[in-house]
Amino acid sequence: MPTARAGATAAAVDDSIFVIGGRQSTGGPCSGGPYLGTVERYDIDTDTWSTVAPLPNPRSDLAAVAHGGKIFVFGGCTGTASAPSVTNEVDMYDPQTNTWATGLTPMPTARASLVAGHSGDQVYAIGGTDGASAKNVNEVYDISRDSWSSNTPMPTARQEAGAHSHGGRIYVVGGAQPAFGSSTDANEVFKP
């Protein structure tokens, strides 16, 4: 990648992978900045990188889901290195126009180091941290309505997990519990 970073997120649209945001500090989620607004596109076919439109607000430890040719980005760490905070911001990137849409309905619970998965037109923002403790929150974003609702919480509160959507289910694996530095081997699946 042209920009070295930790705490970034990635999403694929067609034959491109978009790496979004991040931080230069490697001390864990919200460990300080500078937080990055950098977005870089990797073209799988040509094995090349290019810089695209930056995040409207630089942040790290965010989540992303690609759906309908667009990328939806959720939450993350923002602020300054000396005063980090978590956000409930939701933005949408359109690779066709290389533009960001802001002002989407924010997540009900501000958090960073969360994961996101999808089933149909629903995106599930799961887990993360509020900056003090790991969360088991499972909130649902309806893309077509730009609205949020709550769903069954994840059994194991955690941040820094991995997630994958497959067969209409969302698998959440590993992570830190109850805070950065204490790993869990939890493997939990959510079926919407």
CORKA-V477711 format. One record per pair of residues at least 12 apart in sequence whose C-alpha atoms are under 8 Angstrom apart, sorted by sequence separation. I is the first residue (numbers start at 1). J is the second residue. D is the distance in whole Angstrom. If there is no record, write none. Layout:
i/j/d
I/J/D
I/J/D
//
This chain:
i/j/d
8/20/6
9/21/7
23/35/5
24/36/8
39/51/6
40/52/6
62/74/6
63/75/7
75/87/5
76/88/7
90/102/7
91/103/7
92/104/8
114/126/6
115/127/7
125/137/8
126/138/4
138/150/6
139/151/6
161/173/6
162/174/6
173/185/7
174/186/5
8/21/5
9/22/7
22/35/6
23/36/6
38/51/8
39/52/6
62/75/5
63/76/7
75/88/5
76/89/8
90/103/7
91/104/6
114/127/5
115/128/7
125/138/6
126/139/7
138/151/5
161/174/5
162/175/7
173/186/6
174/187/6
7/21/8
8/22/4
21/35/7
22/36/5
38/52/8
39/53/7
61/75/8
62/76/4
74/88/7
75/89/5
90/104/6
113/127/8
114/128/4
124/138/6
125/139/5
138/152/6
160/174/8
161/175/4
172/186/8
173/187/4
7/22/5
8/23/7
21/36/5
22/37/8
38/53/8
39/54/5
61/76/5
62/77/7
74/89/6
75/90/6
89/104/8
90/105/7
113/128/5
114/129/7
124/139/6
125/140/6
137/152/8
138/153/5
160/175/5
161/176/7
172/187/6
173/188/6
6/22/5
7/23/6
21/37/5
22/38/8
38/54/5
39/55/7
60/76/5
61/77/6
74/90/5
89/105/8
90/106/5
112/128/5
113/129/6
124/140/5
125/141/8
137/153/5
138/154/6
159/175/5
160/176/6
171/187/7
172/188/5
5/22/6
6/23/5
20/37/7
21/38/5
37/54/5
38/55/7
59/76/6
60/77/5
73/90/6
74/91/7
89/106/5
90/107/7
111/128/6
112/129/5
123/140/6
124/141/6
136/153/5
137/154/6
158/175/6
159/176/5
171/188/6
172/189/6
5/23/5
6/24/6
20/38/6
21/39/6
37/55/5
59/77/5
60/78/7
72/90/7
73/91/5
88/106/5
89/107/7
111/129/5
112/130/7
122/140/6
123/141/5
136/154/5
158/176/5
159/177/7
171/189/4
5/24/5
6/25/7
20/39/5
37/56/7
59/78/5
72/91/6
73/92/6
88/107/5
111/130/5
112/131/7
122/141/6
123/142/7
136/155/7
158/177/5
170/189/6
171/190/6
4/24/7
5/25/8
6/26/6
19/39/6
20/40/7
37/57/6
38/58/8
58/78/7
59/79/8
72/92/4
73/93/8
88/108/7
110/130/6
111/131/7
122/142/5
123/143/7
136/156/6
137/157/8
157/177/7
158/178/6
159/179/7
169/189/7
170/190/5
7/28/8
18/39/7
19/40/5
37/58/4
57/78/8
71/92/6
72/93/6
88/109/6
89/110/8
121/142/6
122/143/6
136/157/4
157/178/7
158/179/7
159/180/8
169/190/6
170/191/7
7/29/7
18/40/6
19/41/6
36/58/5
37/59/6
70/92/7
71/93/5
88/110/4
121/143/6
135/157/5
136/158/6
169/191/5
18/41/5
19/42/8
35/58/6
36/59/6
70/93/6
71/94/7
87/110/5
88/111/6
121/144/7
134/157/6
135/158/6
168/191/7
169/192/7
17/41/6
18/42/6
35/59/5
36/60/7
70/94/5
86/110/6
87/111/6
134/158/5
135/159/7
168/192/7
16/41/6
17/42/5
35/60/6
69/94/7
70/95/7
86/111/5
87/112/7
134/159/6
16/42/5
17/43/7
69/95/8
86/112/6
16/43/5
17/44/7
127/154/7
15/43/6
16/44/6
109/137/8
126/154/7
15/44/6
128/157/8
129/158/7
15/45/7
30/60/7
127/157/6
128/158/6
129/159/6
156/186/7
29/60/8
30/61/7
108/139/8
127/158/6
128/159/4
29/61/6
75/107/7
107/139/8
127/159/6
128/160/7
74/107/8
155/188/8
21/55/7
77/111/8
107/141/8
154/188/8
3/38/8
20/55/7
75/110/6
76/111/6
77/112/6
23/59/7
75/111/6
76/112/4
154/190/8
21/58/6
22/59/6
23/60/6
75/112/6
76/113/6
2/40/8
21/59/6
22/60/4
76/114/8
1/40/8
21/60/5
22/61/6
75/114/8
22/62/8
108/148/7
21/62/8
105/146/6
107/148/7
35/77/8
104/146/7
105/147/6
134/176/8
35/78/7
105/148/8
134/177/6
35/79/8
56/100/7
86/130/6
134/178/5
35/80/8
53/98/6
55/100/7
86/131/6
114/159/6
115/160/8
133/178/6
134/179/6
34/80/7
52/98/7
53/99/6
56/102/8
85/131/7
113/159/5
114/160/7
115/161/7
117/163/7
119/165/7
133/179/6
2/49/7
30/77/5
33/80/6
34/81/6
53/100/8
112/159/8
113/160/5
114/161/7
115/162/7
116/163/7
117/164/6
118/165/6
132/179/8
1/49/7
29/77/7
30/78/8
32/80/7
33/81/5
113/161/8
115/163/6
117/165/5
120/168/8
32/81/4
119/168/5
31/81/7
32/82/7
62/112/6
63/113/7
118/168/8
119/169/7
32/83/8
61/112/5
62/113/6
63/114/6
64/115/8
65/116/6
74/125/8
119/170/8
8/60/6
9/61/7
32/84/6
60/112/8
61/113/5
62/114/7
63/115/5
64/116/6
65/117/7
118/170/7
7/60/5
8/61/6
9/62/6
11/64/6
13/66/6
31/84/8
61/114/7
62/115/8
63/116/6
65/118/7
117/170/6
6/60/8
7/61/4
8/62/7
9/63/6
10/64/6
11/65/6
12/66/6
30/84/6
67/121/8
7/62/7
9/64/6
11/66/6
14/69/8
30/85/7
13/69/6
30/86/8
13/70/7
115/172/8
13/71/8
65/123/8
11/71/7
63/125/8
119/192/7
30/112/8
29/112/7
29/113/6
30/131/7
7/113/8
29/160/8
29/180/7
28/180/7
//
